[in-house]
Amino acid sequence: MSLLENIEEKRTEMLETAEKFGLSSEETLSCSQELDHLISEVQHWQT
């Protein structure tokens, strides 16, 4: 799976988690941090 596919999968997971547990839940925040990390990787490779 490509990095961009991983980002899209994690984004979907985060949105589903937010709907289930709320925006400020630990689960959602954890997904958000993982998504931020994946996006940072892409930005690193683009520079």
Steps between C-alpha positions, in 0.01 A plus 500: 500500500636842409550782747213696345273197535604470863410865554157455345436187707607673822287806415195278457578319825534832682166627370324178597662509843394862549141411415503210744696646794496879445754747368697536822515132595835328555424267210437785256803697621718193455378454141557871436859478624565195283353685201719803575805273501410349162441846350836617637668210321348610169603861559854385580528316170359796304775738612 
